[in-house]
C-alpha cells in the first residue's frame, strides 16, 4: 500500500473503504486458512480445540493428600454454590462427630433467611441513599442488584451465626428452591417497587423513622412471598443421628436451629473470627487487606474482607489445611478450560491458538483488569497431590452439581490451572503463619461494590 494510503488508514476513526481494503488483504485464504474455516464454522469451538492427548498426570485420580468425601450435593438450577460449599465444609466435621455418613444440612432453611436479609439490606441501602440523585452510581448499583441467590463465605458465616442450622430431612428442598430464577425475578420487581416508593416518600418529606416503618411493613410482603416459595423456617424440631442403614444412633432430642448448630458444629470454631479469606488477585498489591463496600448478606454483618497474597504464599496454607484433614471453601473461574465429562480443569487440554490462528496472551492480572476472568463458582477444596519435594501437582474439589457431573461429582485441576484461575480460599487461622497473620491487622482498603473482583459465587 502506498504511503498516502497508509496515512489515511492510520488516521481513520471508522472502517473506511481504505481500512476495509487493508483488512481484506490481510486474509491470505490459503489452504491452511480454508481448512481452519471449514473446522471453525461447522462445530463446537471447544470440541474442535480439544487436544487428542491430555495431561495424563492430571487425568490420574490418585492424590497424596485426600480427605474423605462427605457425598456429592446438588444445587440444581440455583445460584447457591457458596452456601452448599460452606455447609459441605461444616458437614464434614459434623458427620465425623455424629457417625452419620449420609447427613446433609438443609440449604433451604438458611436460604430463606439469606433472601430476607438481602431484601432488608437493599431497602436499607435505598433509605441511606435517599438524598442522592437516582442516577448516581451507588443508587443505580442498588437498583441493578436488589437481590441475588449468589454469595460468598462471609454470608455463610454471618447467616449461620445468626440463624443456626437444621438437618435436610427437617426442612427439605422445594421446586422453587431448586429453580430460583422465577421467584427471584418477582422478588426483584417487588423490591424495586418498594424502593421507588421509599424515595418518593423521602422526597415528600417523610422522616427516617417513617421510612423505616414503611420498610418493615413492606418486608411483610417479601416474607410472605418467601414462605410461599420456600416454606416457613422451622423453629423447633426433634432429631437423632442415624447410621448408614437408617437406624437411630441415639434418642430423639428437641433442638432449636441454633442449638443444633452449636452441638454438631462446635469443632468448626467461630466462623466469623477463626477464618480468613485469602485472595490471589495480581491486579492489586499483595499483602494488603481489602474490603468490598456494601457486599454482605446481613445488614449488621460483615462486608466481604480478604487478604491478597501471592500464589506462592497462598498455596502452602491450603496444603497445610488439607494435611490436617480440614477441607476449605474455595472459589475459581470454573468455566475456563473445563472438561465437564472428565471433570478436568486443564489449560493444556485445549489448543484455541491453532484453531483460531492467533494467540491469547493475557496474564491473570490482565484478565482481571479487562473482566475476562473472575471468580464465578465456589466448591470444597478436599485434596492435593504433591511431588517428592512437596510441590502441588494437581488439586481436587467437591462440587455441588450432582454426582453425575464431572468425575463422579468432583473436579480435578492441574496446578497450572489452579495458579491461573483460582481466586479465593478460606483458611482457619491456625494454619496461617504469624508473619502472614500479622498482615490482617492493617486497615482494610475499601473498594466499591462494582469493583471487577466483586462477583458472587453461583
DRENBA-207483 format. One line per field, with one value per residue (C-alpha): residue number from 1; residue in three letters; z negated, x, y. Coordinates in steps of 0.1 Angstrom, whole numbers, always signed. Layout:
num (NUM ...)
residu (ALA ...)
up (Z ...)
east (X ...)
north (Y ...)
% end
This chain:
num (1 2 3 4 5 6 7 8 9 10 11 12 13 14 15 16 17 18 19 20 21 22 23 24 25 26 27 28 29 30 31 32 33 34 35 36 37 38 39 40 41 42 43 44 45 46 47 48 49 50 51 52 53 54 55 56 57 58 59 60 61 62 63 64 65 66 67 68 69 70 71 72 73 74 75 76 77 78 79 80 81 82 83 84 85 86 87 88 89 90 91 92 93 94 95 96 97 98 99 100 101 102 103 104 105 106 107 108 109 110 111 112 113 114 115 116 117 118 119 120 121 122 123 124 125 126 127 128 129 130 131 132 133 134 135 136 137 138 139 140 141 142 143 144 145 146 147 148 149 150 151 152 153 154 155 156 157 158 159 160 161 162 163 164 165 166 167 168 169 170 171 172 173 174 175 176 177 178 179 180 181 182 183 184 185 186 187 188 189 190 191 192 193 194 195 196 197 198 199 200 201 202 203 204 205 206 207 208 209 210 211 212 213 214 215 216 217 218 219 220 221 222 223 224 225 226 227 228 229 230 231 232 233 234 235 236 237 238 239 240 241 242 243 244 245 246 247 248 249 250 251 252 253 254 255 256 257 258 259 260 261 262 263 264 265 266 267 268 269 270 271 272 273 274 275 276 277 278 279 280 281 282 283 284 285 286 287 288 289 290 291 292 293 294 295 296 297 298 299 300 301 302 303 304 305 306 307 308 309 310 311 312 313 314 315 316 317 318 319 320 321 322 323 324 325 326 327 328 329 330 331 332 333 334 335 336 337 338 339 340 341 342 343 344 345 346 347 348 349 350 351 352 353 354 355 356 357 358 359 360 361 362 363 364 365 366 367 368 369 370 371 372 373 374 375 376 377 378 379 380 381 382 383 384 385 386 387 388 389 390 391 392 393 394 395 396 397 398 399 400 401 402 403 404 405 406 407 408 409 410 411 412 413 414 415 416 417 418 419 420 421 422 423 424 425 426 427 428 429 430 431 432 433 434 435 436 437 438 439 440 441 442 443 444 445 446 447 448 449 450 451 452 453 454 455 456 457 458)
residu (UNK UNK UNK UNK UNK UNK UNK UNK UNK UNK UNK UNK UNK UNK UNK UNK UNK UNK UNK UNK UNK UNK UNK UNK UNK UNK UNK UNK UNK UNK UNK UNK UNK UNK UNK UNK UNK UNK UNK UNK UNK UNK UNK UNK UNK UNK UNK UNK UNK UNK UNK UNK UNK UNK UNK UNK UNK UNK UNK UNK UNK UNK UNK UNK UNK UNK UNK UNK UNK UNK UNK UNK UNK UNK UNK UNK UNK UNK UNK UNK UNK UNK UNK UNK UNK UNK UNK UNK UNK UNK UNK UNK UNK UNK UNK UNK UNK UNK UNK UNK UNK UNK UNK UNK UNK UNK UNK UNK UNK UNK UNK UNK UNK UNK UNK UNK UNK UNK UNK UNK UNK UNK UNK UNK UNK UNK UNK UNK UNK UNK UNK UNK UNK UNK UNK UNK UNK UNK UNK UNK UNK UNK UNK UNK UNK UNK UNK UNK UNK UNK UNK UNK UNK UNK UNK UNK UNK UNK UNK UNK UNK UNK UNK UNK UNK UNK UNK UNK UNK UNK UNK UNK UNK UNK UNK UNK UNK UNK UNK UNK UNK UNK UNK UNK UNK UNK UNK UNK UNK UNK UNK UNK UNK UNK UNK UNK UNK UNK UNK UNK UNK UNK UNK UNK UNK UNK UNK UNK UNK UNK UNK UNK UNK UNK UNK UNK UNK UNK UNK UNK UNK UNK UNK UNK UNK UNK UNK UNK UNK UNK UNK UNK UNK UNK UNK UNK UNK UNK UNK UNK UNK UNK UNK UNK UNK UNK UNK UNK UNK UNK UNK UNK UNK UNK UNK UNK UNK UNK UNK UNK UNK UNK UNK UNK UNK UNK UNK UNK UNK UNK UNK UNK UNK UNK UNK UNK UNK UNK UNK UNK UNK UNK UNK UNK UNK UNK UNK UNK UNK UNK UNK UNK UNK UNK UNK UNK UNK UNK UNK UNK UNK UNK UNK UNK UNK UNK UNK UNK UNK UNK UNK UNK UNK UNK UNK UNK UNK UNK UNK UNK UNK UNK UNK UNK UNK UNK UNK UNK UNK UNK UNK UNK UNK UNK UNK UNK UNK UNK UNK UNK UNK UNK UNK UNK UNK UNK UNK UNK UNK UNK UNK UNK UNK UNK UNK UNK UNK UNK UNK UNK UNK UNK UNK UNK UNK UNK UNK UNK UNK UNK UNK UNK UNK UNK UNK UNK UNK UNK UNK UNK UNK UNK UNK UNK UNK UNK UNK UNK UNK UNK UNK UNK UNK UNK UNK UNK UNK UNK UNK UNK UNK UNK UNK UNK UNK UNK UNK UNK UNK UNK UNK UNK UNK UNK UNK UNK UNK UNK UNK UNK UNK UNK UNK UNK UNK UNK UNK UNK UNK UNK UNK UNK UNK UNK UNK UNK UNK UNK UNK UNK UNK UNK UNK UNK UNK UNK UNK UNK UNK UNK UNK UNK UNK UNK UNK UNK UNK UNK)
up (+0 +9 -18 -13 -17 -49 -64 -55 -73 -103 -108 -103 -132 -112 -89 -57 -23 -28 -62 -48 -19 -43 -63 -33 -20 -54 -49 -28 -23 -17 -21 -59 -63 -43 -63 -95 -83 -75 -110 -129 -111 -114 -150 -187 -192 -225 -209 -179 -200 -225 -222 -215 -243 -275 -306 -318 -353 -356 -345 -373 -402 -428 -455 -481 -505 -502 -527 -527 -508 -526 -495 -465 -468 -440 -440 -408 -390 -417 -424 -459 -454 -481 -506 -495 -497 -532 -546 -530 -549 -581 -572 -571 -607 -618 -602 -620 -653 -647 -628 -601 -566 -548 -567 -550 -562 -550 -525 -520 -557 -556 -521 -533 -558 -532 -509 -536 -549 -515 -509 -541 -531 -498 -512 -539 -512 -494 -527 -533 -498 -496 -493 -464 -428 -414 -386 -410 -406 -441 -437 -403 -416 -443 -417 -394 -423 -447 -453 -443 -453 -448 -477 -494 -526 -546 -540 -553 -585 -593 -585 -603 -633 -634 -625 -631 -610 -607 -590 -554 -565 -588 -561 -526 -493 -472 -434 -439 -459 -433 -405 -419 -387 -386 -422 -421 -392 -411 -443 -425 -408 -441 -459 -432 -435 -473 -467 -443 -468 -496 -475 -466 -503 -512 -486 -501 -535 -554 -583 -585 -612 -590 -561 -584 -595 -558 -551 -578 -566 -531 -542 -554 -517 -510 -539 -526 -491 -506 -526 -495 -477 -504 -534 -568 -585 -613 -648 -668 -658 -671 -656 -662 -640 -621 -608 -571 -574 -589 -625 -651 -670 -700 -714 -697 -711 -708 -691 -680 -649 -670 -695 -666 -651 -683 -693 -660 -645 -677 -662 -633 -658 -653 -617 -619 -639 -633 -595 -569 -532 -512 -476 -447 -427 -409 -397 -432 -455 -476 -514 -517 -532 -510 -519 -494 -503 -507 -500 -528 -534 -567 -575 -608 -594 -578 -544 -523 -536 -523 -524 -490 -487 -460 -449 -462 -497 -494 -481 -511 -535 -516 -516 -554 -560 -538 -555 -588 -572 -570 -539 -527 -510 -476 -445 -410 -374 -368 -332 -318 -302 -318 -305 -320 -311 -327 -355 -344 -346 -325 -304 -282 -272 -245 -217 -207 -193 -164 -159 -155 -141 -168 -204 -237 -257 -286 -320 -352 -361 -326 -325 -358 -347 -315 -332 -311 -343 -378 -405 -395 -414 -449 -457 -485 -483 -496 -481 -467 -450 -460 -443 -462 -471 -485 -455 -443 -410 -410 -433 -438 -447 -458 -435 -441 -406 -414 -413 -375 -368 -362 -377 -399 -411 -416 -396 -393 -384 -373 -395 -364 -362 -400 -397 -368 -377 -414 -433 -469 -497 -533 -558 -595 -613 -629 -595 -588 -599 -624 -598 -574 -601 -612 -578 -586 -614 -589 -580 -550 -517 -508 -473 -457 -453 -415 -416 -390 -417 -431 -417 -438 -435 -419)
east (+0 +13 +25 -5 -29 -12 -16 -53 -57 -36 -59 -92 -117 -142 -140 -134 -131 -93 -94 -117 -93 -64 -84 -93 -57 -46 -65 -44 -71 -45 -51 -45 -69 -96 -92 -94 -126 -142 -135 -144 -176 -191 -187 -182 -150 -144 -148 -126 -98 -96 -63 -64 -39 -42 -20 -21 -10 -40 -62 -48 -73 -46 -40 -13 -34 -71 -98 -127 -157 -189 -210 -220 -247 -267 -276 -296 -308 -299 -270 -263 -229 -215 -239 -235 -197 -198 -222 -202 -171 -192 -209 -175 -169 -205 -205 -173 -189 -223 -211 -237 -223 -254 -261 -269 -278 -309 -299 -334 -337 -307 -315 -349 -331 -305 -331 -350 -318 -307 -341 -337 -301 -313 -342 -320 -295 -323 -331 -295 -290 -324 -308 -285 -296 -313 -288 -258 -235 -244 -282 -280 -259 -286 -314 -295 -287 -317 -314 -293 -290 -252 -229 -195 -182 -189 -226 -223 -205 -230 -261 -252 -240 -274 -299 -282 -287 -312 -309 -322 -349 -363 -368 -363 -359 -389 -391 -387 -355 -340 -352 -347 -349 -386 -392 -360 -375 -407 -389 -366 -395 -414 -382 -377 -413 -408 -375 -391 -419 -394 -376 -408 -418 -384 -389 -423 -407 -412 -387 -363 -383 -414 -394 -382 -417 -428 -398 -408 -444 -434 -410 -441 -449 -414 -416 -449 -435 -406 -429 -449 -417 -396 -419 -416 -383 -386 -382 -380 -377 -370 -340 -315 -285 -288 -264 -260 -290 -312 -311 -312 -279 -294 -328 -347 -338 -355 -335 -337 -316 -290 -288 -283 -256 -237 -239 -228 -205 -186 -153 -155 -149 -161 -170 -166 -134 -114 -113 -96 -105 -73 -73 -49 -56 -24 -42 -38 -8 -2 +0 -28 -63 -93 -129 -158 -182 -219 -210 -226 -256 -268 -271 -253 -229 -195 -185 -165 -130 -99 -61 -45 -15 +9 +0 +34 +23 -13 -9 +11 -16 -42 -18 -13 -51 -56 -27 -46 -77 -95 -115 -118 -142 -126 -137 -125 -134 -148 -159 -123 -108 -133 -139 -173 -173 -140 -143 -109 -97 -65 -52 -32 -62 -73 -55 -75 -44 -41 -78 -83 -49 -39 -26 -43 -16 -32 -19 -40 -37 -48 -77 -90 -85 -104 -131 -122 -119 -131 -144 -177 -182 -175 -166 -150 -112 -105 -73 -39 -13 +23 +56 +86 +96 +61 +51 +15 +9 -29 -59 -94 -126 -160 -186 -223 -236 -247 -229 -234 -214 -177 -157 -185 -193 -157 -134 -96 -75 -38 -16 -11 -49 -51 -25 -43 -80 -82 -91 -103 -98 -109 -84 -85 -61 -43 -28 -15 +20 +22 +41 +11 -15 +0 -9 -46 -43 -38 -67 -86 -86 -122 -133 -167 -193 -189 -151 -141 -134 -170 -185 -208 -202 -231)
north (+0 +35 +58 +81 +52 +42 +77 +76 +42 +54 +84 +66 +66 +45 +15 +34 +17 +20 +3 -24 -30 -34 -59 -79 -80 -93 -125 -149 -175 -203 -240 -239 -210 -227 -259 -239 -221 -254 -267 -235 -228 -263 -274 -265 -245 -263 -297 -288 -273 -302 -320 -357 -364 -345 -343 -379 -370 -346 -374 -396 -397 -405 -378 -380 -359 -367 -360 -385 -373 -363 -372 -350 -324 -308 -271 -278 -247 -222 -199 -213 -228 -206 -220 -256 -252 -236 -262 -290 -279 -279 -311 -329 -320 -327 -362 -372 -363 -379 -410 -404 -409 -397 -365 -332 -297 -280 -254 -241 -232 -209 -196 -183 -160 -151 -138 -120 -104 -93 -77 -57 -48 -35 -15 +0 +10 +28 +47 +55 +69 +87 +121 +111 +115 +84 +84 +83 +53 +40 +42 +27 -2 -8 -8 -32 -56 -57 -94 -124 -160 -158 -151 -157 -174 -142 -149 -184 -172 -144 -163 -195 -174 -156 -183 -217 -248 -277 -312 -315 -340 -314 -288 -304 -285 -273 -270 -232 -235 -258 -234 -200 -179 -174 -163 -142 -122 -114 -106 -81 -64 -60 -48 -22 -10 -6 +12 +38 +43 +49 +75 +93 +93 +108 +135 +142 +149 +117 +112 +84 +67 +68 +53 +26 +18 +16 -7 -31 -31 -39 -66 -85 -90 -102 -126 -139 -145 -163 -186 -194 -204 -220 -227 -210 -218 -244 -231 -263 -300 -335 -352 -381 -391 -424 -449 -459 -483 -456 -469 -441 -438 -420 -410 -382 -348 -314 -287 -251 -244 -226 -254 -279 -258 -253 -290 -306 -279 -270 -283 -258 -230 -194 -190 -152 -149 -181 -180 -157 -153 -153 -140 -142 -110 -99 -68 -53 -51 -82 -84 -59 -63 -53 -48 -47 -19 -29 -66 -85 -107 -93 -56 -58 -84 -82 -68 -92 -89 -106 -107 -106 -130 -141 -176 -189 -178 -188 -224 -237 -225 -246 -276 -273 -273 -304 -322 -317 -332 -299 -290 -254 -230 -225 -204 -200 -192 -227 -222 -218 -249 -273 -308 -314 -351 -359 -333 -319 -284 -283 -254 -277 -298 -273 -255 -225 -208 -233 -235 -197 -188 -164 -163 -154 -138 -120 -130 -134 -97 -85 -109 -95 -59 -65 -85 -115 -136 -135 -159 -174 -206 -219 -256 -275 -280 -315 -330 -322 -344 -334 -344 -356 -320 -312 -291 -294 -313 -312 -305 -319 -302 -315 -298 -292 -301 -336 -370 -373 -342 -342 -371 -386 -351 -340 -318 -323 -293 -291 -269 -246 -242 -236 -208 -191 -194 -199 -167 -174 -199 -196 -209 -214 -190 -219 -229 -194 -184 -155 -133 -136 -134 -101 -86 -90 -63 -35 -11 -25 -7 -1 -10 -2 -29 -27 -34 -61 -86 -82 -113 -135 -173 -190)
% end
